C-alpha cells in the first residue's frame, strides 16, 4: 500500500508537469514541502486553494473543514465552556502537524492558525506559505452577515474584522509570499494561476538568491503582484557566505578577491617609473636651483 501511495503521488506530479512546465519546476523545487495558504477569514483560501492544487496536480486539504468533520460545529465548540477556543487551537495545531507530514499538497489554514507562534514556526520550517492579502473593504463585505465563524459573532462585525486584521497582519507578513488581492477580483482559476506564477518566481527563477536583501523587499512576479521579503529570503541572505537552500539544492556564492589594503601592495605611481621624484624647492634661489637641476638631467641623458 505504501508503494501504491507513492505511485499515486508520482502520478499527480507527472500530471501537473504535463499541464504546465511551470508546475513541474515548482514541484521539483518543493520536494516534500506542502504549500500553505494563510490569511484572514474569507480571504479566499478555501476557494483558491482547490484551484491551485489542480494547477499543480496536488491534493487539497482544508484544516477547518477537517476539524468540523471530526469534531462538530465550531460555533458550538467555542460556546462550550468545557472546550472553547483553546480546545479548538489544540485541535488545529495537531491537524496542521499531521497535514504538513503528507508531503507536497496544498493546505488552507484558518484565519488564526498562522498567528500562533508554534504553528507559524512549523509552517515556515516545513512548507512554503502564501499570504492571500485580500482587500480589507472586501473582507468586511464578505463577512458582514457571516454566521459560521465563532470570533465574528458579535454586534459590530466590521469593527471586529478591522481588529483581527490589525492584530494578525504582522504575523501574515512573515509568510514566504505575499499576494495582494484587490478589486477587480479575478475568478478563482485566474487567482490560482497568479499563485502559480508567484511560486515559480519565488522557488525557480533564482531572483531571490541573486538579489541583495535590500532589493528583495519588493520583487514582482510575472503577474505584477508583490512578493514581500520573507523569512526564507532573509535566512538565505544571512547565510550568504556559507551557501543556502533555494528549494532545489544548495547554492554557493563566490566572493570576489578583496582589494589590496596594505600600502606595499599598491602599484607605484606611473610617474615614478620614468622620472626621479623632485624635491620641494623653497627660498629665494628656487628658480635657479630648478634650472640647474634641469640642465644636469639633460647632460646626463646625452651622456647615456
Backbone torsions as a table, in degrees:
resi	resn	phi	psi	omega
1	UNK	NA	-37.2	178.6
2	UNK	-63.2	-41.8	178.7
3	UNK	-63.6	-40.2	178.1
4	UNK	-62.5	-41.1	179.4
5	UNK	-62.9	-42.1	178.3
6	UNK	-63.7	-38.4	179.5
7	UNK	-62.0	-41.7	179.0
8	UNK	-64.3	-38.1	178.6
9	UNK	-62.4	-43.1	178.6
10	UNK	-64.6	-40.0	179.7
11	UNK	-62.2	-40.9	178.5
12	UNK	-61.5	-41.0	-179.7
13	UNK	-64.5	-42.5	-179.6
14	UNK	-65.3	-40.0	177.8
15	UNK	-61.2	-44.5	179.7
16	UNK	-60.6	-42.0	-179.6
17	UNK	-65.7	-35.0	-179.7
18	UNK	-66.2	-34.3	-179.5
19	UNK	-75.0	-34.0	-174.1
20	UNK	-152.4	127.6	177.2
21	UNK	-64.9	-33.5	176.6
22	UNK	-61.8	-42.3	-179.1
23	UNK	-61.0	-40.7	179.0
24	UNK	-62.4	-42.7	179.3
25	UNK	-67.7	-37.6	178.2
26	UNK	-62.9	-44.8	-179.5
27	UNK	-62.3	-40.3	178.5
28	UNK	-63.6	-40.1	-179.6
29	UNK	-72.2	-32.8	179.2
30	UNK	-67.3	-37.2	-175.3
31	UNK	64.7	-119.5	-179.3
32	UNK	-97.2	6.8	-174.7
33	UNK	-87.6	136.9	173.4
34	UNK	-77.0	169.8	169.6
35	UNK	-107.8	125.0	-175.4
36	UNK	-115.4	125.8	177.1
37	UNK	-93.3	129.1	178.7
38	UNK	-126.0	161.8	179.0
39	UNK	147.1	179.8	-177.0
40	UNK	-65.2	159.5	169.6
41	UNK	-55.3	139.7	178.9
42	UNK	69.6	16.1	178.5
43	UNK	-78.4	-13.5	177.1
44	UNK	114.9	8.9	-176.0
45	UNK	-62.6	-41.9	-175.9
46	UNK	-80.2	-14.3	178.7
47	UNK	-101.7	-41.0	178.3
48	UNK	-75.8	-33.5	-177.4
49	UNK	-53.2	-51.6	179.9
50	UNK	-61.6	-36.6	178.7
51	UNK	-67.4	-41.9	177.9
52	UNK	-62.2	-43.6	178.2
53	UNK	-59.4	-40.3	178.9
54	UNK	-66.1	-40.8	178.2
55	UNK	-60.2	-35.5	-177.8
56	UNK	-92.3	-8.5	-177.5
57	UNK	73.4	36.9	-175.9
58	UNK	-121.3	169.1	174.9
59	UNK	-81.2	149.5	177.5
60	UNK	-116.5	136.0	176.7
61	UNK	-130.3	136.8	176.3
62	UNK	-112.2	113.5	-173.0
63	UNK	-63.0	-44.8	-179.3
64	UNK	-60.5	-42.2	-178.8
65	UNK	-67.0	-34.5	178.2
66	UNK	-67.8	-38.0	178.4
67	UNK	-67.0	-43.4	178.8
68	UNK	-61.8	-42.9	-178.4
69	UNK	-61.9	-32.6	-176.2
70	UNK	-96.5	-29.3	-170.8
71	UNK	-122.0	-3.6	175.7
72	UNK	98.0	-177.9	-174.8
73	UNK	-57.8	133.8	-177.4
74	UNK	-71.7	-34.5	178.2
75	UNK	-59.4	-45.1	179.5
76	UNK	-67.7	-37.6	179.9
77	UNK	-63.0	-45.3	-179.5
78	UNK	-67.5	-33.2	-177.8
79	UNK	-78.8	-17.7	-178.1
80	UNK	-75.0	122.2	-177.6
81	UNK	-65.1	-24.6	178.9
82	UNK	-84.0	-10.5	-179.6
83	UNK	-122.0	-83.3	175.8
84	UNK	75.6	-168.5	-174.7
85	UNK	-65.6	-38.8	-178.3
86	UNK	-61.7	-39.9	177.5
87	UNK	-60.7	-44.6	179.0
88	UNK	-62.4	-43.7	-178.2
89	UNK	-63.0	-35.1	176.5
90	UNK	-65.5	-44.0	177.1
91	UNK	-62.7	-41.2	-179.3
92	UNK	-61.1	-45.4	-179.7
93	UNK	-62.9	-41.7	179.8
94	UNK	-67.0	-42.1	179.9
95	UNK	-66.0	-40.8	177.6
96	UNK	-60.0	-47.2	-178.9
97	UNK	-59.0	-40.4	179.0
98	UNK	-66.6	-43.2	-178.4
99	UNK	-65.3	-36.4	-178.5
100	UNK	-68.8	-17.2	178.6
101	UNK	-89.1	2.5	-175.5
102	UNK	-91.1	7.0	177.0
103	UNK	84.2	-156.1	-175.5
104	UNK	-72.6	99.0	174.9
105	UNK	-137.1	173.9	173.9
106	UNK	-108.3	128.9	-175.1
107	UNK	-121.7	130.6	171.2
108	UNK	-100.4	128.0	179.3
109	UNK	-103.0	162.3	172.7
110	UNK	-71.6	164.2	-175.0
111	UNK	-60.5	-30.8	-177.6
112	UNK	-96.8	-2.9	-173.9
113	UNK	-61.9	-48.3	-175.3
114	UNK	-73.7	-15.8	177.8
115	UNK	-76.8	-17.7	176.8
116	UNK	-80.3	126.0	-172.2
117	UNK	-57.9	-44.4	-177.7
118	UNK	-66.0	-40.2	176.9
119	UNK	-63.6	-44.5	-178.3
120	UNK	-61.2	-44.4	179.9
121	UNK	-62.6	-39.0	-179.9
122	UNK	-66.1	-43.9	-179.6
123	UNK	-64.9	-45.8	-178.1
124	UNK	-65.8	-27.7	-179.2
125	UNK	-83.4	-35.7	-170.3
126	UNK	-110.7	-5.7	-172.6
127	UNK	-143.1	180.0	168.1
128	UNK	-113.2	132.4	-171.5
129	UNK	-116.2	143.7	177.5
130	UNK	-125.5	123.6	174.7
131	UNK	-90.0	114.7	172.8
132	UNK	-83.4	93.7	-175.0
133	UNK	-89.8	80.0	-176.6
134	UNK	-78.3	141.6	-178.7
135	UNK	-48.3	131.1	-174.8
136	UNK	-61.7	-39.2	178.6
137	UNK	-61.4	-38.9	178.1
138	UNK	-68.3	-37.1	176.7
139	UNK	-61.1	-43.8	178.4
140	UNK	-59.8	-41.9	-178.8
141	UNK	-64.0	-45.4	-177.3
142	UNK	-66.7	-32.6	-173.1
143	UNK	-98.2	-0.1	-172.3
144	UNK	-56.0	-39.6	-178.3
145	UNK	-116.6	27.3	-177.8
146	UNK	-69.5	136.3	179.3
147	UNK	-124.2	8.2	-174.2
148	UNK	-108.8	-10.2	-176.4
149	UNK	-106.6	117.7	-172.7
150	UNK	-57.2	-40.3	-175.1
151	UNK	-73.4	-10.5	-178.3
152	UNK	-105.5	11.1	177.4
153	UNK	-88.8	80.7	-176.0
154	UNK	-147.0	174.7	-175.6
155	UNK	-68.0	-40.6	-177.3
156	UNK	-119.7	89.9	-176.3
157	UNK	-65.4	-39.7	-178.0
158	UNK	-61.8	-41.8	178.0
159	UNK	-63.9	-39.1	179.1
160	UNK	-65.7	-39.1	177.5
161	UNK	-61.7	-46.1	178.3
162	UNK	-59.1	-42.7	-179.2
163	UNK	-63.2	-46.3	-179.6
164	UNK	-64.1	-39.1	179.8
165	UNK	-63.6	-43.6	-179.9
166	UNK	-64.7	-40.0	-178.5
167	UNK	-71.4	-36.9	-171.2
168	UNK	-94.8	-22.1	-176.6
169	UNK	-54.6	-42.7	178.7
170	UNK	-58.5	-29.9	178.1
171	UNK	-79.2	-42.9	178.2
172	UNK	-58.5	-33.5	-177.7
173	UNK	-64.8	-13.4	178.8
174	UNK	-83.7	-3.7	177.7
175	UNK	-64.2	156.7	-179.2
176	UNK	-61.7	-40.2	-175.7
177	UNK	-130.3	134.4	172.9
178	UNK	-107.1	125.2	-179.8
179	UNK	-117.5	96.2	178.1
180	UNK	-68.2	127.2	176.5
181	UNK	-114.8	109.8	-176.4
182	UNK	-127.0	155.2	178.6
183	UNK	-61.7	149.2	-5.3
184	UNK	-75.5	135.6	-175.7
185	UNK	-79.5	145.8	175.3
186	UNK	-83.5	164.5	171.7
187	UNK	-71.2	161.6	-174.2
188	UNK	-53.7	-37.5	-177.6
189	UNK	-63.0	-43.8	-179.9
190	UNK	-70.6	-40.0	177.4
191	UNK	-61.6	-37.6	178.6
192	UNK	-65.2	-37.6	178.9
193	UNK	-70.1	-31.2	173.1
194	UNK	-63.8	-40.8	176.6
195	UNK	-60.3	-41.1	177.9
196	UNK	-61.0	-45.6	179.0
197	UNK	-58.8	-42.6	-177.3
198	UNK	-71.5	-37.8	174.8
199	UNK	-61.8	-42.0	179.4
200	UNK	-62.7	-44.8	180.0
201	UNK	-62.7	-37.6	-177.7
202	UNK	-75.0	-43.0	-171.6
203	UNK	-93.0	-32.0	-165.0
204	UNK	-118.2	-20.2	-173.7
205	UNK	-78.3	-19.0	-178.8
206	UNK	78.4	-0.1	-176.5
207	UNK	-66.4	-37.0	-176.8
208	UNK	-67.6	-35.7	180.0
209	UNK	-72.7	-29.1	-173.9
210	UNK	-85.7	-28.3	-174.4
211	UNK	-85.9	144.8	171.1
212	UNK	-65.2	159.9	-175.1
213	UNK	-57.7	-36.0	-177.4
214	UNK	-63.5	-24.6	-177.1
215	UNK	-97.5	-10.5	-178.5
216	UNK	-79.3	-13.7	-170.2
217	UNK	-62.6	-19.7	179.6
218	UNK	-149.5	63.8	177.4
219	UNK	-83.6	134.2	179.5
220	UNK	-101.8	140.1	174.6
221	UNK	-88.4	-169.9	-176.5
222	UNK	-65.9	-22.8	-179.4
223	UNK	-85.0	-10.2	-180.0
224	UNK	89.2	-1.9	177.8
225	UNK	-85.9	163.5	-168.6
226	UNK	-92.6	144.5	169.7
227	UNK	-111.2	112.0	-177.7
228	UNK	-72.3	163.6	176.2
229	UNK	-65.1	117.4	-172.8
230	UNK	-100.5	163.9	174.7
231	UNK	-59.6	-37.1	178.9
232	UNK	-62.8	-45.0	178.8
233	UNK	-61.9	-40.0	179.9
234	UNK	-64.2	-40.2	178.2
235	UNK	-64.2	-37.5	176.8
236	UNK	-59.4	-45.0	-178.8
237	UNK	-66.3	-40.8	-178.8
238	UNK	-63.5	-31.6	-178.8
239	UNK	-94.0	18.2	-171.5
240	UNK	-54.7	-35.2	-174.0
241	UNK	-85.7	-10.2	-177.5
242	UNK	-120.9	3.3	-178.6
243	UNK	96.7	157.4	-178.3
244	UNK	-152.7	162.5	-176.9
245	UNK	-98.2	125.1	-178.5
246	UNK	-113.1	29.5	176.1
247	UNK	90.3	-34.9	-177.4
248	UNK	-113.2	14.3	-179.8
249	UNK	134.8	175.9	-177.5
250	UNK	-86.8	131.8	177.8
251	UNK	-108.2	128.2	179.7
252	UNK	-104.8	145.0	178.7
253	UNK	-103.7	145.3	179.3
254	UNK	-109.8	122.7	-177.6
255	UNK	-86.2	138.7	174.8
256	UNK	-70.0	149.5	178.9
257	UNK	-58.6	142.3	179.3
258	UNK	-69.9	145.8	178.6
259	UNK	-68.2	148.6	179.4
260	UNK	-61.2	131.9	-177.3
261	UNK	-110.5	-27.6	-178.6
262	UNK	-79.1	148.9	-178.4
263	UNK	-64.9	-33.9	-176.9
264	UNK	-72.5	-17.5	-178.8
265	UNK	-85.0	-11.6	-178.0
266	UNK	-79.8	139.6	178.3
267	UNK	-66.3	147.5	179.2
268	UNK	-68.1	152.3	177.0
269	UNK	-57.7	148.6	-178.8
270	UNK	-58.2	-37.4	-177.5
271	UNK	-61.6	-33.3	-175.4
272	UNK	-71.6	-16.1	179.4
273	UNK	-80.7	-16.3	-173.6
274	UNK	-119.8	-16.0	-177.6
275	UNK	-150.5	146.5	177.0
276	UNK	-71.1	146.3	-180.0
277	UNK	-64.4	143.2	-178.7
278	UNK	-91.5	136.3	175.7
279	UNK	-72.6	154.6	177.2
280	UNK	-74.0	122.8	-177.3
281	UNK	-95.0	136.0	179.9
282	UNK	-145.8	165.6	177.1
283	UNK	95.3	179.5	-173.4
284	UNK	-74.9	-21.5	-177.8
285	UNK	-98.9	19.2	-175.9
286	UNK	-59.1	-45.9	-177.0
287	UNK	-64.7	-42.8	180.0
288	UNK	-63.6	-43.0	178.8
289	UNK	-61.0	-39.3	179.8
290	UNK	-65.5	-44.5	-179.8
291	UNK	-62.9	-43.8	179.4
292	UNK	-60.9	-42.3	179.2
293	UNK	-63.1	-39.6	180.0
294	UNK	-64.6	-43.9	-179.4
295	UNK	-64.4	-37.0	179.7
296	UNK	-62.9	-41.0	179.3
297	UNK	-66.1	-37.8	179.3
298	UNK	-64.4	-43.4	179.4
299	UNK	-64.4	-40.3	178.2
300	UNK	-61.9	-40.8	179.3
301	UNK	-62.9	-42.1	-179.2
302	UNK	-67.0	-34.9	178.6
303	UNK	-63.0	-40.1	178.3
304	UNK	-68.7	NA	NA
